[in-house]
């Protein structure tokens, strides 16, 4: 495990190499335990999840302070030897100068990758203006380059999950983000084969990340479509919370404990962390 503030250079290199060919799954842990367990299962890289982390802190998604996220990045990156990508939401700033400064801080946490999204959090106007969005990616790119680390920058366009499922506009934004310096492109919410293939072709040869939060596809199908990276966002955290809530609600409502019989044995859990 890495116990320094910075990831070794080979983790930056390995993360870039993973995007060079083929397709890999980058699951999303939310604390040290889930991080170490996923690494033990053999995943070659991991990614933080803003929602999963927020829920672990008793907060809704996108309601965690920048300093807490930076500490989280450092903690997760130091917990394992595999590369970690940081979900940096919208860069915790609107203007490019603020994005630059915050990305510079995130680049020093040991993560091998960072993602910047273009959603505003305003339901009435959910995406940043196109030109501003591009400048925000350029600012993130400059901060990463200035850091001297080989951090992978992912440009995200959120239209499909904020009520603006416009494929031509999504492609326009992703191609502009690629030109502005994003190494990997990501449009969470795209689900059909035609949509995914259109995005892959539009930004080629740069790699595309696809979010899988339900049983609508397989690794084999996404590999065939040309996808290079598959993440699951907060889905693993939601799955864990589902088991917790099922058991807790049964106890509270019925006074019975049947759901607890489905739990992983304590000895097995201890074995993971021994």
C-alpha positions in Angstrom: 0.0 0.0 0.0 1.1 3.5 -0.7 1.7 5.5 2.6 3.0 8.7 1.0 1.1 11.7 -0.1 1.9 11.0 -3.8 1.2 8.0 -5.8 4.4 6.4 -7.3 4.9 7.4 -10.9 4.3 3.8 -12.1 0.7 4.1 -11.0 0.2 7.1 -13.3 1.8 5.1 -16.0 -0.3 2.0 -15.4 -3.5 4.0 -15.3 -2.7 5.5 -18.7 -1.8 2.1 -20.1 -5.1 0.7 -19.1 -6.8 3.2 -21.4 -4.6 2.3 -24.3 -6.4 -0.8 -25.5 -9.1 -3.2 -24.5 -11.7 -2.5 -21.8 -11.5 -2.6 -18.1 -13.9 -2.1 -15.2 -13.1 0.6 -12.6 -15.5 0.0 -9.7 -16.3 2.7 -7.2 -15.5 2.2 -3.5 -16.5 4.8 -0.9 -14.3 4.1 2.1 -11.0 2.3 3.0 -12.7 -1.1 3.6 -14.5 -1.2 0.3 -11.4 0.1 -1.5 -9.1 -2.6 -0.1 -11.7 -5.3 -0.8 -12.2 -4.3 -4.4 -8.4 -4.3 -4.9 -8.2 -7.8 -3.5 -10.8 -8.9 -6.0 -8.3 -8.1 -8.7 -9.6 -4.9 -10.3 -6.7 -3.0 -11.9 -7.9 0.4 -10.9 -10.6 2.0 -8.7 -12.5 5.3 -8.8 -14.1 7.3 -6.0 -17.8 8.1 -6.1 -19.1 11.4 -4.9 -22.5 10.0 -4.0 -21.1 6.9 -2.2 -18.8 9.1 -0.2 -21.4 11.7 0.6 -23.9 9.0 1.9 -21.1 7.6 4.1 -20.9 11.1 5.6 -24.6 11.4 6.1 -25.0 13.9 3.3 -26.7 14.0 -0.1 -24.5 13.8 -3.3 -22.7 17.0 -4.2 -23.0 18.3 -0.6 -19.5 17.5 0.7 -16.9 20.3 1.2 -13.8 20.5 -1.0 -11.4 19.9 1.9 -13.3 16.8 2.9 -13.1 15.5 -0.7 -9.3 16.2 -0.8 -8.8 14.2 2.4 -10.9 11.4 1.0 -8.8 11.3 -2.2 -5.6 11.1 -0.2 -7.1 8.4 2.1 -8.3 6.2 -0.7 -5.2 6.6 -2.9 -3.0 5.7 0.1 -5.1 2.6 0.9 -4.1 0.5 -2.1 -1.4 0.0 -4.7 -3.7 0.2 -7.7 -4.4 3.6 -9.5 -7.3 5.6 -8.2 -9.4 8.0 -10.2 -11.0 10.9 -8.2 -14.6 12.0 -8.8 -14.0 15.7 -8.6 -17.6 16.7 -9.4 -17.5 20.1 -11.0 -14.1 21.1 -9.7 -15.8 22.9 -6.7 -15.8 26.1 -8.6 -17.6 27.8 -11.5 -14.9 30.0 -13.0 -11.9 28.4 -14.7 -9.4 30.0 -12.3 -11.1 28.4 -9.4 -11.2 25.0 -11.2 -7.5 25.4 -11.9 -6.6 26.0 -8.3 -8.8 23.2 -7.0 -7.5 20.7 -9.5 -3.9 21.7 -8.5 -4.8 20.8 -4.9 -6.4 17.5 -6.0 -3.4 16.6 -8.1 -1.3 16.5 -4.9 -3.4 13.9 -3.2 -2.0 10.8 -5.0 -4.9 10.1 -7.3 -3.9 8.9 -10.8 -6.9 10.5 -12.5 -9.5 13.2 -12.1 -12.9 13.9 -13.7 -14.5 17.3 -14.2 -18.2 17.5 -15.1 -20.3 20.3 -16.6 -23.5 20.2 -14.5 -24.5 23.3 -12.6 -26.8 21.8 -10.0 -29.6 24.1 -11.2 -32.5 22.1 -12.5 -33.7 25.1 -14.6 -30.3 25.5 -16.3 -28.5 22.2 -15.7 -25.4 22.6 -17.8 -22.7 25.3 -17.8 -22.5 27.4 -21.0 -20.6 25.6 -23.7 -17.7 28.0 -23.9 -17.4 28.2 -20.1 -17.4 24.4 -19.9 -14.6 24.1 -22.4 -12.6 26.7 -20.5 -13.1 24.8 -17.3 -11.5 21.7 -18.9 -8.6 23.8 -20.3 -8.0 25.1 -16.8 -8.0 21.6 -15.3 -5.6 20.5 -18.0 -3.2 23.4 -17.2 -3.3 22.5 -13.5 -2.5 18.9 -14.2 0.3 19.8 -16.6 1.8 22.3 -14.1 1.7 19.5 -11.4 4.3 17.5 -13.4 2.3 14.3 -12.7 0.9 12.2 -15.5 -2.7 12.4 -14.1 -5.4 11.3 -16.5 -8.1 14.0 -17.0 -11.7 12.8 -17.7 -14.1 15.3 -19.2 -17.7 14.6 -18.3 -20.9 15.9 -20.0 -23.9 15.3 -17.8 -26.8 16.0 -20.1 -28.3 12.5 -20.0 -28.6 12.5 -16.2 -29.8 16.1 -15.7 -32.7 16.1 -18.0 -31.0 17.2 -21.3 -30.6 13.9 -23.2 -29.4 15.5 -26.4 -26.9 13.3 -28.2 -25.6 15.9 -30.7 -25.0 18.4 -27.9 -23.4 15.8 -25.8 -21.0 14.8 -28.6 -20.3 18.5 -29.3 -19.3 19.0 -25.7 -17.2 15.8 -25.5 -15.3 16.4 -28.7 -14.6 20.0 -27.5 -13.4 18.6 -24.1 -11.1 16.2 -25.9 -9.6 19.1 -27.9 -9.3 21.1 -24.7 -7.1 18.4 -23.1 -9.3 15.7 -21.7 -7.7 12.3 -21.9 -10.9 10.3 -21.4 -14.5 11.2 -22.2 -17.6 10.3 -20.2 -21.3 10.9 -20.7 -23.1 9.2 -17.7 -26.6 8.1 -18.6 -26.0 6.9 -22.2 -27.3 3.3 -22.4 -28.2 2.2 -25.9 -25.7 0.5 -28.2 -26.3 3.2 -30.9 -25.7 6.1 -28.5 -22.6 4.5 -27.0 -21.1 3.7 -30.3 -21.8 7.2 -31.6 -19.9 8.7 -28.7 -17.0 6.3 -29.1 -16.7 7.1 -32.7 -17.0 10.8 -32.2 -14.1 11.1 -29.8 -11.9 8.4 -31.2 -9.1 7.6 -30.7 -9.5 8.9 -27.1 -11.1 6.4 -24.7 -14.7 6.5 -23.5 -16.0 5.7 -20.0 -19.5 4.3 -19.7 -21.5 4.2 -16.5 -23.3 1.0 -15.6 -25.7 1.3 -12.7 -28.1 -1.5 -13.6 -28.3 -4.7 -15.6 -28.6 -3.2 -19.1 -25.4 -4.4 -20.6 -22.3 -6.6 -20.1 -18.5 -6.1 -20.2 -18.4 -8.1 -23.4 -21.0 -5.9 -25.1 -19.3 -2.7 -24.1 -16.0 -4.0 -25.2 -17.4 -4.9 -28.6 -18.8 -1.3 -28.8 -15.3 0.1 -28.3 -15.7 1.3 -24.8 -12.4 1.4 -22.9 -13.5 2.0 -19.3 -16.6 0.9 -17.3 -17.5 2.5 -13.9 -20.5 1.8 -11.7 -20.7 5.2 -9.8 -22.7 4.9 -6.6 -24.3 1.6 -7.5 -22.1 -0.6 -5.3 -22.7 1.8 -2.4 -26.5 1.6 -3.2 -26.3 -2.1 -3.2 -24.6 -2.2 0.2 -27.2 0.3 1.6 -30.0 -1.9 0.2 -28.9 -4.8 2.3 -28.6 -2.6 5.3 -32.0 -1.0 4.9 -33.7 -4.3 4.2 -32.5 -5.8 7.4 -32.9 -2.6 9.5 -36.5 -2.0 8.3 -37.4 -5.6 9.0 -36.1 -5.3 12.6 -37.9 -1.9 13.1 -41.2 -2.9 11.5 -41.6 -6.6 12.4 -39.2 -7.3 15.2 -37.7 -10.2 13.2 -34.2 -10.8 12.0 -34.5 -13.0 8.9 -32.5 -10.7 6.6 -29.5 -11.0 8.8 -29.1 -14.6 7.7 -28.0 -13.3 4.3 -25.0 -11.5 5.8 -21.4 -12.3 4.9 -19.9 -14.3 7.9 -17.7 -12.2 10.2 -14.8 -14.6 9.8 -14.9 -14.1 6.0 -14.8 -10.3 6.4 -11.9 -10.6 8.9 -10.1 -12.7 6.3 -10.3 -9.9 3.8 -8.7 -7.4 6.2 -6.3 -9.7 8.0 
